[in-house]
Amino acid sequence: MNDPQRFDPYKLARARAVARRDFLIHLALFVPSAVLLLLFNLFDQTEIWWSLYVVLPWLLGVLLHGLSLTRPLARLARFFDASRLS
């Protein structure tokens, strides 16, 4: 019932640190890529802002990734964890 491996605080802290690192990598890839795409589109001299079709969904993904690190959404993600469903 009280499995010590299940509630190991070091494993939880490591998992949070890895999740935070993964988010920062995602953000570090998004920002320069989005700026580059917007600059390409700015100098492209077209009336259609085609870069927004890439940047806005990616921005939504980055925002949701960042929100998944907050406590309420992390609890919700744990609720739907595959190990609990089986």
N, C-alpha and C positions, 0 to 999 in steps of 0.2 A: 504494500500500500504506500509506504513512504520510501520510495526508491531514491537513494542518495544521488545517483547519477542523473536523475530527471531534474532535480532542483539544484544542481551544482552552480553556485553563483559565478565561478570563474568561467564556466562554459557559456553562461548567459552574457557575461561581460564581453567575452571574446566574440560571440555572435553579433552583439551590438556594435562592437568596434569594426568588425568585418563589413557589416551592413553600412555603417557610416562611411568607411573607406570606399566601398563600391559606389555609394551615392556621389562622393566627391570626385571619383573618376568619371562617372557619368556627367556630372556638371562641368568638369574640366574639359571633356570632349565636346560638350554641347556649346559652350560659350564661344570659343574661337571658330568652330564650324559655322555656327549661326551668323556670327559677324562676317565671316568670309562669304557665305552665301548671300547675305544682304548686300554686301559691297559689290559682289558680282552682278547682282540684280540691279543695283543702283547705276552701274556703269554700262549695263546692257542696252540701255536706251529703248526698252520696250515699255509699253503701257501696262502690261500685266505683271504683277508682282508674284512671279512663279515661286520665288523662294519661300513665301509664306505658306505654301502648300506643304513644305518640308519642315519649316521651322516651328510653326504653331502646333502640329501634332507632337513633334519631338519635345517642345516646351511642356505640353500637357503631360507627357511621359516623365519628364524630369520633375515636375511639380508633384505628381502622384508618387514617384519614387521617394521624394523628400518627405511627403506626408506619411508614407508608410513607416518612417522612422519614429513618428510620434507615438506616444503610449496608447491612445485609444485605438488607432488603426492597427498597431502591432497586436493588441489584444484580439481584435477582430480577425487578423490574419492567423493568429494561433488557434482561434476557434475553428477555422476552416482548414487547419493543418491536416495533411493526408494521413499522418500517423494516428490522429484521433478518429478519423472517419472509418478506418479499417478495424 
